[in-house]
Amino acid sequence: MDTQMEKLLAAQERALQQKNEADRKAKQAKKQIEDLKRKRRTQRLIVRGAILEKFIPNAETLSDDDVSALLSELLNKPDNQRWLKTWLEAHRAEEPIESVVVDGTFDEDEEPGWSEVPLDGTS
């Protein structure tokens, strides 16, 4: 082989090694991002579960299905849906909620229900 061919083959090998290293680093970064997202989600679920248990008496005695049924019952009432939509829009003005209402509609001119209920659980 001549020296020019050897140089080209060596350059090709170095480029392949650099590509493999870059691919490995990209894969590693992707895994770290996925791990961080999973950890943040886990933390959010733990905190929100604790908040939910704070407001439901004897929550530890309820099954997951019971809690789901309770929330469904509360959140599917039209007055509560209107209140929730209004509250979410007021607290997330930069991210307007398209539709929180599952059963029924939201009348923009109508006063939302439950506006007098504090969100911190105090009466």
C-alpha positions in Angstrom: 0.0 0.0 0.0 1.1 3.5 -0.6 1.3 6.1 2.2 -1.6 8.2 0.8 -3.9 5.1 1.0 -2.7 4.4 4.6 -3.3 8.0 5.6 -6.8 7.9 4.2 -7.6 4.5 5.9 -6.2 5.9 9.2 -8.3 9.0 8.9 -11.4 6.9 8.1 -10.7 4.8 11.2 -10.3 7.9 13.4 -13.6 9.4 12.0 -15.4 6.1 12.7 -14.1 6.0 16.3 -15.1 9.7 16.8 -18.6 8.8 15.4 -18.9 5.9 17.7 -17.8 8.0 20.7 -20.3 10.7 19.7 -23.1 8.1 19.4 -22.2 6.6 22.8 -22.3 10.1 24.4 -25.6 10.9 22.7 -27.1 7.6 23.9 -25.8 8.3 27.4 -27.2 11.8 27.5 -30.6 10.4 26.3 -30.6 7.9 29.1 -29.8 10.6 31.6 -32.6 12.7 30.4 -35.0 9.8 30.6 -33.8 9.0 34.1 -34.2 12.6 35.2 -37.8 12.8 33.7 -38.7 9.5 35.5 -37.3 10.7 38.8 -39.2 14.1 38.5 -42.4 12.2 37.7 -41.9 9.8 40.6 -41.3 12.8 42.9 -44.4 14.6 41.6 -46.6 11.5 42.0 -45.4 11.1 45.6 -46.0 14.7 46.5 -49.4 14.8 44.9 -50.4 11.5 46.5 -49.4 13.0 49.9 -51.4 16.1 49.2 -54.4 14.0 48.2 -54.2 11.9 51.4 -54.0 15.2 53.4 -57.5 16.1 52.2 -59.2 12.6 52.2 -60.0 11.3 55.7 -58.6 7.8 56.2 -57.2 7.8 52.7 -54.9 4.9 53.5 -58.0 2.7 53.9 -59.3 3.4 50.4 -58.3 1.3 47.4 -56.9 2.9 44.2 -60.3 2.2 42.6 -62.0 4.0 45.5 -59.8 7.1 45.1 -60.3 7.1 41.4 -64.1 6.8 41.8 -64.1 9.6 44.4 -62.1 12.0 42.1 -64.2 11.0 39.1 -67.4 11.8 41.0 -66.0 15.1 42.2 -64.5 16.3 39.0 -67.3 15.1 36.6 -69.9 17.4 38.2 -70.6 20.3 35.8 -70.2 23.0 38.5 -66.9 21.5 39.5 -65.7 21.2 35.9 -66.5 24.9 35.3 -64.7 25.9 38.5 -61.7 23.7 37.7 -61.5 25.1 34.1 -61.7 28.6 35.4 -59.1 28.0 38.2 -56.7 26.3 35.8 -56.9 29.1 33.2 -56.4 31.7 36.0 -53.3 29.8 37.3 -51.9 28.9 33.9 -52.6 31.9 31.8 -49.6 31.1 29.6 -51.0 27.6 28.9 -54.8 28.0 28.1 -56.8 24.9 28.8 -58.7 23.8 25.7 -61.3 21.7 27.5 -61.4 20.3 31.0 -65.1 19.6 30.7 -65.9 15.9 30.0 -69.7 15.9 30.4 -71.3 19.2 29.6 -70.1 22.6 28.4 -68.5 25.7 30.0 -70.5 28.9 29.6 -68.1 31.9 29.7 -70.8 34.2 31.0 -71.8 32.0 33.9 -70.2 32.3 37.3 -68.1 29.3 38.1 -69.2 27.2 41.0 -67.3 26.5 44.2 -65.3 29.8 43.9 -65.7 30.3 47.6 -64.0 27.0 48.5 -60.3 27.6 49.4 -57.8 25.4 47.7 -55.6 24.9 50.7 -58.2 22.8 52.5 -59.1 25.4 55.2 -62.7 26.4 55.7 
